[in-house]
């Protein structure tokens, strides 16, 4: 994989919006050719769209609908984001998945790796933190049970949590989004924390507020970002006034928790779009 020492614009990706659509796996790609990989992922996703027939799709940033003929008319549910650009790396520092980066470290500022809010969204002031850094207790407040919060807090301390950065927003359609990035010393620690501390038998070990019962959520194969692992869940019926969707990502030394909730049901398209965009920034 080539190393990034300059500002790199996030590549475009398309994913299907119809849950349950059989994804078409992307062709094999060379690990050291990120541009080719992104192109093939785009091609695979377009093929998925063709198989889906009338299914809609969305790009990773904000291509004009007239540039994508099948999106030229009715809205498909995507949010409009500003153009995404990866932050620069310190001089001489490798990217998180470069061969010489044995610890999988993100040398870019973690706060700059947070997905920005889409256009028209209102920022969640409770997640601003101090200078962009969030106290661990604010992250822990995302979980329902007091004993769970205490246990998880101790696990974060024991595993050497370094930083928490977060961003949240509310969109006009009533969706509340929260994104947390948790940085550890190494990729091995972060990966182990996700697989053995946060996830238990393919389900979250700690219940997020408002989501006592969850199940695996549909996530299209064409939307997967190389090197970024994900665990995606949705609150099952009957849910209360709001439905919650949650995703756990592992990318090098950093874990991400993405939570979206909405009265009447959290929509799949903006949730999947948020996962893809945040994954691209971390990858």
Buried (B, 14 or more C-beta within 10 A) or exposed (E): BEBBBEEBEBBBBBBBBBEEBEBBEBEEBEEEEBEEBBBBBBBBBBBBBEEBEEBBBBBBBBBEBEEBEBBEEEEBBBBEBEEBEBBBBEEEBBBBBBEEBEBBBBBBBBBBBBBBBBEEBEEBEEBBBEEBEBEBEBBBEBBBEEEBBEBBBEBBEEBEBEBBBBBBBBBEEEBBBBBBBBBBBBBEBBBBBBBEBBBEEEEBBBBBBBBBEBEEBBBBBBBBBBBBBBBBBBBEEEBEEBBBBBBBBBBBBBBBBBBBBBEEBBBBBBBBBBBBBBBBBBB
